[in-house]
């Protein structure tokens, strides 16, 4: 049995983790799960008690939550150069923006998509402050470029870039030249293309 097992659905955040696995470039087994009973089965709930995807098993270790999967793989396989070296200033930026995208940015986008309104003058109580503040902060972080940590492409780019790509595609995140240029660079990566092709082929075959 393959040492790396990935549980996903092509219409989920699993696509982000799938891209990360392709960047790592090691063999892995993919377990495709349909939404509904399959994700709530007794067997799968032993993997992820939330009954959601993605989830990832590496030997006896299970990791859930997309940013955690990206961070785990980068840390576990440092020879793939998807995390800045320990002690390097870019290491701090890596953690900062990975967690920013998983926290304030995602919540800001979720709030906008559901039209959740933060009461006036109460932004300090919301982790993302405001939608405009979150986007402005990320845009400023991307100005130095070409990647979120500078010159090195990292797992943080996989997550940040995926959040931006989905947000702009859905219309929830406004398209800005800096965002589009950044996402364009990321989507041109071979691993991103492979992951997308795998998911689209599975979707096509499952409907035929």
VEXDREN-2710 file (C-alpha; in Angstrom, 1 decimal):
% VEXDREN-2710
k/r/px/py/pz
1/UNK/0.0/0.0/0.0
2/UNK/1.2/3.5/-0.8
3/UNK/2.7/5.4/2.1
4/UNK/1.0/8.6/1.1
5/UNK/-2.8/8.4/0.9
6/UNK/-4.9/11.4/-0.1
7/UNK/-8.7/11.7/0.5
8/UNK/-10.4/14.3/-1.7
9/UNK/-13.3/15.4/-3.9
10/UNK/-12.6/17.3/-7.2
11/UNK/-15.1/20.0/-6.2
12/UNK/-13.6/20.8/-2.9
13/UNK/-10.6/22.5/-1.2
14/UNK/-8.9/19.2/-1.9
15/UNK/-7.7/20.7/-5.2
16/UNK/-5.3/22.9/-3.2
17/UNK/-3.8/20.0/-1.4
18/UNK/-3.7/18.0/-4.7
19/UNK/-1.6/20.8/-6.2
20/UNK/0.8/20.6/-3.2
21/UNK/1.2/16.8/-3.6
22/UNK/2.1/17.3/-7.3
23/UNK/4.7/19.9/-6.2
24/UNK/6.2/17.3/-3.8
25/UNK/6.4/14.9/-6.7
26/UNK/6.3/11.7/-4.8
27/UNK/3.9/8.8/-5.5
28/UNK/0.6/8.9/-3.6
29/UNK/-2.7/7.1/-3.6
30/UNK/-5.9/9.1/-4.2
31/UNK/-9.1/8.1/-2.6
32/UNK/-12.0/9.9/-4.2
33/UNK/-15.0/10.5/-2.0
34/UNK/-18.5/11.7/-2.9
35/UNK/-20.2/14.2/-0.8
36/UNK/-22.8/12.7/1.5
37/UNK/-22.7/9.2/3.0
38/UNK/-19.2/8.3/1.8
39/UNK/-17.7/11.2/3.9
40/UNK/-19.8/10.3/6.9
41/UNK/-19.1/6.5/6.9
42/UNK/-17.7/5.0/10.0
43/UNK/-14.5/4.1/8.1
44/UNK/-13.8/7.7/6.9
45/UNK/-14.8/9.3/10.2
46/UNK/-11.8/7.4/11.7
47/UNK/-9.7/9.5/9.4
48/UNK/-11.5/12.8/9.7
49/UNK/-14.1/13.0/12.5
50/UNK/-15.5/16.1/10.7
51/UNK/-16.5/14.0/7.7
52/UNK/-14.9/16.5/5.3
53/UNK/-12.2/16.5/2.7
54/UNK/-9.3/16.9/2.1
55/UNK/-7.5/14.6/4.5
56/UNK/-4.1/13.1/4.2
57/UNK/-2.4/10.0/5.7
58/UNK/1.3/9.5/5.8
59/UNK/2.1/6.2/7.3
60/UNK/0.5/6.3/10.7
61/UNK/0.0/10.1/10.7
62/UNK/-3.2/11.8/9.6
63/UNK/-3.4/15.5/8.7
64/UNK/-6.6/17.4/8.0
65/UNK/-7.3/21.0/7.0
66/UNK/-5.8/22.2/3.7
67/UNK/-3.2/24.7/5.0
68/UNK/-2.0/22.1/7.5
69/UNK/-1.6/19.5/4.8
70/UNK/0.4/22.0/2.7
71/UNK/2.6/23.0/5.7
72/UNK/3.1/19.4/6.8
73/UNK/4.3/18.3/3.3
74/UNK/6.6/21.2/3.0
75/UNK/8.1/20.6/6.4
76/UNK/8.3/16.8/6.0
77/UNK/10.1/17.0/2.6
78/UNK/12.4/20.0/3.0
79/UNK/14.5/18.8/0.1
80/UNK/11.7/19.9/-2.2
81/UNK/12.4/23.5/-1.3
82/UNK/8.8/24.5/-0.6
83/UNK/9.6/26.0/2.8
84/UNK/12.3/28.7/3.5
85/UNK/15.3/27.4/5.5
86/UNK/15.1/27.6/9.3
87/UNK/16.5/31.0/10.5
88/UNK/16.1/32.7/7.1
89/UNK/13.9/35.9/7.3
90/UNK/11.6/34.4/4.6
91/UNK/10.7/31.7/7.1
92/UNK/8.8/34.3/9.1
93/UNK/7.0/35.6/6.0
94/UNK/6.1/32.0/5.1
95/UNK/4.3/31.3/8.4
96/UNK/2.8/34.8/8.5
97/UNK/1.1/34.7/5.1
98/UNK/0.1/31.0/5.2
99/UNK/-1.8/31.7/8.4
100/UNK/-3.1/35.0/7.2
101/UNK/-4.7/33.3/4.2
102/UNK/-6.1/30.5/6.3
103/UNK/-7.5/32.9/8.9
104/UNK/-8.3/36.6/8.1
105/UNK/-8.4/36.3/4.3
106/UNK/-10.6/33.2/4.3
107/UNK/-13.0/34.6/6.9
108/UNK/-13.2/38.0/5.0
109/UNK/-14.1/36.2/1.8
110/UNK/-16.6/33.9/3.6
111/UNK/-18.2/37.0/5.3
112/UNK/-18.5/38.7/2.0
113/UNK/-20.0/35.7/0.2
114/UNK/-22.7/35.3/2.9
115/UNK/-23.1/39.1/3.3
116/UNK/-22.2/39.0/6.9
117/UNK/-21.8/42.6/8.1
118/UNK/-19.4/43.6/10.8
119/UNK/-21.1/46.4/12.8
120/UNK/-19.5/49.8/12.3
121/UNK/-16.6/50.5/14.6
122/UNK/-16.5/46.8/15.7
123/UNK/-13.9/45.7/13.2
124/UNK/-11.4/45.2/16.0
125/UNK/-13.4/42.3/17.3
126/UNK/-13.3/40.5/13.9
127/UNK/-10.1/38.6/13.1
128/UNK/-10.1/39.9/9.6
129/UNK/-11.0/43.5/10.5
130/UNK/-12.8/44.1/7.2
131/UNK/-12.9/42.7/3.7
132/UNK/-11.1/45.9/2.3
133/UNK/-8.4/45.7/5.0
134/UNK/-7.7/42.1/4.3
135/UNK/-7.3/42.6/0.5
136/UNK/-5.3/45.7/1.0
137/UNK/-2.9/43.9/3.4
138/UNK/-2.4/41.0/1.0
139/UNK/-1.9/43.3/-2.0
140/UNK/0.8/45.1/-0.1
141/UNK/2.5/41.8/0.7
142/UNK/2.6/40.8/-2.9
143/UNK/4.2/44.0/-4.2
144/UNK/7.9/42.9/-3.7
145/UNK/7.1/39.6/-5.5
146/UNK/7.4/37.5/-7.4
147/UNK/6.1/35.2/-4.6
148/UNK/4.5/35.8/-1.2
149/UNK/7.9/35.2/0.5
150/UNK/10.0/36.9/-2.1
151/UNK/12.1/35.0/-4.6
152/UNK/11.3/31.5/-3.4
153/UNK/8.1/29.7/-4.4
154/UNK/6.7/27.9/-1.3
155/UNK/3.7/26.0/0.1
156/UNK/2.4/29.4/1.2
157/UNK/2.0/30.3/-2.5
158/UNK/0.0/27.2/-3.1
159/UNK/-2.5/28.2/-0.4
160/UNK/-2.5/31.9/-0.9
161/UNK/-2.7/31.6/-4.7
162/UNK/-5.5/29.1/-4.6
163/UNK/-7.5/31.3/-2.3
164/UNK/-7.1/34.3/-4.7
165/UNK/-7.7/32.2/-7.8
166/UNK/-11.0/30.8/-6.5
167/UNK/-12.1/34.1/-5.0
168/UNK/-11.5/36.0/-8.3
169/UNK/-13.1/33.2/-10.4
170/UNK/-16.2/33.3/-8.2
171/UNK/-16.4/37.1/-8.1
172/UNK/-16.0/37.3/-4.4
173/UNK/-12.5/38.8/-4.6
174/UNK/-12.2/41.7/-6.8
175/UNK/-9.7/41.3/-9.7
176/UNK/-6.7/43.5/-9.2
177/UNK/-3.7/43.6/-11.6
178/UNK/-1.3/42.4/-8.9
179/UNK/-3.6/39.5/-7.9
180/UNK/-4.1/38.4/-11.5
181/UNK/-0.4/38.6/-12.3
182/UNK/0.5/36.6/-9.2
183/UNK/-2.1/33.9/-9.8
184/UNK/-1.1/33.7/-13.5
185/UNK/2.5/32.9/-12.5
186/UNK/1.3/30.2/-10.1
187/UNK/-1.1/28.6/-12.5
188/UNK/1.6/28.3/-15.1
189/UNK/3.5/25.9/-12.9
190/UNK/3.6/22.3/-14.2
191/UNK/2.4/20.9/-10.9
192/UNK/-0.6/23.2/-10.8
193/UNK/-1.5/22.1/-14.4
194/UNK/-1.1/18.4/-13.5
195/UNK/-3.3/18.7/-10.4
196/UNK/-6.0/20.5/-12.3
197/UNK/-5.9/18.0/-15.2
198/UNK/-6.3/15.0/-12.7
199/UNK/-9.3/16.6/-11.1
200/UNK/-11.0/17.6/-14.4
201/UNK/-10.4/14.1/-15.9
202/UNK/-11.9/12.5/-12.8
203/UNK/-15.0/14.8/-13.0
204/UNK/-15.4/14.0/-16.7
205/UNK/-15.1/10.3/-16.2
206/UNK/-17.5/10.2/-13.2
207/UNK/-20.2/11.9/-15.3
208/UNK/-19.8/9.6/-18.3
END
